[in-house]
């Protein structure tokens, strides 16, 4: 974490539960003081010192009587959500952006679009003097790696990696500024799912795990590369997944018909399913259960609201419901083949969606192009 990193108190449970996986807010409010005193959440300057404060965070001085948190947050809002692959047992492991998603919340703050960008999307990554990166054309997930590097070879800085990734996503999509950002690592996602009692997911295709056996242990590494032995298999239908199963399912892309595009869809479906499960459980009004969830997440979640607190976003987005969240899949294809493979590029319809998203016409465009909508 950079010297600008800081600790702020989490005062609304749904921030940790939903922001951790990509949705900031969307559930019920429990006793504010109880959570504020006991459960902190890590925050940092994820967007960098060069970025001005978001217009969403530029509210007027507090009036009397004091308005509820987030009263000055107005839609539409753009939130950048990143899941990272970290090997915490290896101090100098460079974090990869395993999932990159944009949450566009509509002006009414009650509905929105969740859009996944291919992690292998071939883009121009800008120079980043803080880490010594000179800029170049590469896969978008590499921006997290290049930005997090330390000039002295020290422990990678995830917050700084997010800065470069955010600039790269802004340049590519044309979204000039995000109103908030959140980053969650694998440990946090696994612990989160277990803390809420697992997730009920409609699995839409057979998925065989490359990494794990049916008991959750690692498969045996073969001398020729890859793994051997029994595989965990996720069969189509409504399934209840625990933490390690949900994470394992979300990581798979090999041997799937559409590779990483199928994995992106699974990421989005998991987010929606987890939100749906939380909202229909008794957890929404149980402070003890909330405490268990926040403790499980720990420091695996980092949030930046550009001057607005987590509680502000949680209150502002408390009416966002899974049934009003449209999952958008952007079709694409590979650039190069075989050993000459360089990455992915969006098809014309995917590129046009981003143009309409910038202009605030995404609902109309999706209505005219229903093939973009993913079932979840």
SVG drawing of the C-alpha trace seen along z (x, -y; Angstrom):
<svg xmlns="http://www.w3.org/2000/svg" viewBox="-36 -24 52 64">
<polyline fill="none" stroke="black" stroke-width="0.4" points="0.0,0.0 1.3,-3.5 2.0,-6.2 -1.3,-7.7 -3.1,-4.5 -5.3,-5.0 -7.9,-3.2 -11.5,-4.2 -14.3,-2.6 -16.8,-0.5 -20.3,-1.4 -22.5,0.5 -22.2,4.2 -23.3,4.3 -20.2,2.4 -18.0,5.3 -20.3,8.0 -21.2,6.5 -18.3,4.1 -16.0,7.0 -17.3,8.8 -18.2,5.9 -21.4,4.2 -21.2,1.3 -24.3,1.4 -27.6,3.1 -28.8,4.4 -30.1,3.4 -28.6,1.0 -27.7,2.3 -26.6,0.4 -24.2,-2.2 -22.2,-2.8 -21.7,0.9 -20.0,1.5 -18.1,-1.8 -16.4,-1.0 -15.5,2.6 -14.9,3.3 -12.5,1.3 -12.1,1.5 -8.9,0.7 -9.0,-2.3 -6.3,-3.8 -5.8,-6.4 -6.4,-3.8 -6.8,-6.4 -3.6,-8.4 -2.8,-11.9 -3.2,-13.3 -6.9,-12.6 -9.2,-15.4 -12.0,-14.5 -15.0,-13.1 -18.0,-15.3 -20.0,-12.7 -17.9,-13.5 -18.2,-17.2 -21.2,-17.8 -22.1,-21.0 -21.3,-21.5 -23.5,-19.5 -26.8,-21.1 -28.9,-20.9 -30.4,-18.5 -27.6,-16.2 -28.6,-14.3 -28.2,-10.6 -24.8,-9.4 -24.5,-9.5 -27.3,-12.1 -25.1,-14.1 -24.2,-11.1 -26.0,-11.4 -26.2,-9.0 -25.2,-7.9 -22.1,-6.4 -19.2,-4.5 -17.3,-2.1 -14.3,-0.1 -14.1,3.3 -11.0,5.6 -10.3,9.1 -6.6,9.9 -4.6,13.1 -2.1,12.8 0.1,15.5 0.4,14.1 2.9,16.7 5.3,15.2 6.1,11.6 7.4,10.4 4.6,12.0 3.3,9.5 -0.6,9.2 -2.5,10.0 -5.9,8.5 -8.0,11.7 -11.3,9.9 -11.9,6.3 -15.5,5.0 -17.3,1.7 -20.5,1.1 -22.6,-1.6 -25.3,-2.6 -28.2,-4.5 -29.3,-8.0 -32.0,-6.6 -29.4,-4.5 -31.7,-1.6 -30.6,0.2 -27.5,0.6 -25.1,2.6 -22.3,4.8 -19.7,5.1 -16.7,7.3 -13.6,6.5 -11.5,9.4 -8.3,9.7 -6.4,10.4 -7.8,7.3 -4.9,5.8 -4.6,2.1 -2.2,-0.7 -0.9,-1.0 0.3,-4.5 3.7,-5.3 3.8,-5.2 6.9,-6.9 6.1,-5.9 7.1,-2.3 9.4,-3.1 7.1,-1.6 7.6,-3.4 4.3,-2.5 3.5,-0.1 0.9,2.2 0.0,5.3 -2.8,7.2 -4.9,5.0 -4.3,7.2 -0.6,6.5 -1.3,2.9 -1.8,4.1 1.6,5.8 3.5,2.9 2.0,0.3 2.6,2.3 6.3,2.9 8.8,1.2 11.9,-0.4 13.9,1.2 12.4,4.6 10.4,4.5 6.9,5.9 4.5,4.9 2.1,2.1 -1.4,3.2 -2.9,-0.3 -0.4,-1.7 -1.1,1.1 -4.8,0.2 -3.9,-3.4 -2.2,-2.3 -5.0,0.2 -7.7,-2.5 -5.9,-4.9 -5.6,-2.2 -9.3,-1.3 -10.2,-5.0 -8.2,-5.5 -9.6,-2.4 -13.3,-2.9 -13.4,-6.7 -14.8,-6.9 -12.8,-9.9 -13.2,-9.3 -14.5,-6.6 -16.5,-7.6 -15.2,-4.7 -13.0,-1.6 -12.6,1.6 -10.0,4.4 -10.4,7.8 -7.9,10.7 -8.6,14.5 -8.4,15.0 -11.0,12.4 -13.4,13.8 -13.2,17.3 -13.6,16.2 -16.5,14.0 -18.5,16.8 -17.9,19.0 -18.9,16.3 -22.3,15.8 -23.0,19.6 -22.1,20.3 -23.9,19.3 -26.6,20.8 -25.6,20.6 -27.3,21.7 -24.3,23.3 -24.9,23.0 -22.3,25.4 -20.2,28.3 -16.9,27.1 -14.0,29.4 -11.4,27.9 -7.9,27.8 -6.5,27.1 -8.5,29.0 -9.7,32.5 -13.3,33.2 -12.1,32.8 -10.7,29.3 -7.0,30.3 -4.6,29.5 -4.3,32.0 -0.9,33.6 1.5,31.6 2.7,33.7 6.3,33.7 5.1,32.6 3.2,29.6 -0.4,29.3 -2.0,31.6 -3.2,35.2 -5.7,37.1 -9.3,36.7 -11.0,33.4 -13.6,31.4 -16.5,31.1 -19.3,28.5 -22.4,29.9 -25.1,27.7 -28.1,26.9 -28.7,25.1 -25.7,25.8 -24.7,24.7 -21.0,23.7 -18.8,23.1 -15.9,20.7 -13.2,22.8 -15.7,24.2 -16.9,20.7 -13.4,19.5 -12.3,22.5 -15.3,22.4 -14.6,18.7 -11.0,19.3 -11.6,21.9 -11.2,21.0 -9.3,23.8 -11.3,26.5 -14.4,24.2 -15.9,23.5 -15.3,19.7 -12.4,19.7 -12.0,16.5 -15.3,15.2 -17.1,18.0 -15.1,17.2 -16.1,13.5 -19.7,14.6 -19.3,16.8 -17.7,14.0 -20.7,11.8 -23.2,14.5 -21.5,15.3 -21.7,11.6 -25.4,11.5 -26.1,14.8 -24.2,13.8 -26.0,10.5 -29.3,12.3 -28.5,14.8 -27.5,12.1 -30.7,10.1 -33.0,13.1 -31.2,14.3 -31.7,13.2 -28.1,11.8 -29.4,8.4 -30.6,7.7 -28.1,9.7 -25.2,7.7 -23.4,10.8 -23.4,12.3 -22.3,9.1 -19.3,9.1 -18.3,12.6 -18.4,11.5 -16.3,8.4 -13.8,10.3 -13.5,13.0 -12.8,10.4 -10.2,8.6 -7.7,6.6 -8.4,8.5 -10.7,5.7 -9.4,2.1 -11.9,-0.7 -11.6,-4.2 -14.6,-6.5 -12.8,-9.6 -13.6,-11.5 -16.8,-9.7 -16.8,-7.0 -17.9,-3.4 -21.0,-4.2 -22.0,-6.9 -22.0,-4.6 -23.7,-1.9 -26.6,-4.1 -26.8,-5.7 -27.0,-2.3 -29.2,-0.6 -32.0,-0.2 -29.9,1.5 -31.3,5.0 -30.0,8.0 -33.1,8.2 -32.4,4.7 -28.8,5.4 -28.1,6.2 -25.1,8.4 -23.4,7.4 -21.0,9.6 -18.8,7.9 -17.9,10.3 -14.4,10.4 -11.8,12.5 -8.1,13.3 -5.4,11.2 -2.9,13.7 -2.9,17.4 -0.8,20.2 2.6,18.9 1.8,15.6 -1.2,15.0 -1.1,11.4 -4.4,11.0 -8.0,10.2 -9.9,7.5 -13.6,6.5 -15.9,7.1 -17.6,4.1 -20.8,4.5 -18.7,4.6 -16.8,1.4 -20.1,-0.3 -21.5,0.6 -18.7,-1.3 -19.4,-4.3 -23.1,-4.2 -22.1,-3.6 -20.0,-6.8 -22.9,-8.7 -25.4,-7.3 -27.4,-5.4 -26.5,-1.9 -30.0,-0.8 -31.3,-1.7 -28.4,0.0 -28.8,3.3 -32.5,3.2 -31.7,3.1 -28.9,5.8 -30.3,8.3 -27.5,10.8 -25.3,8.7 -27.3,9.6 -26.1,12.5 -28.4,14.7 -27.6,14.8"/>
</svg>
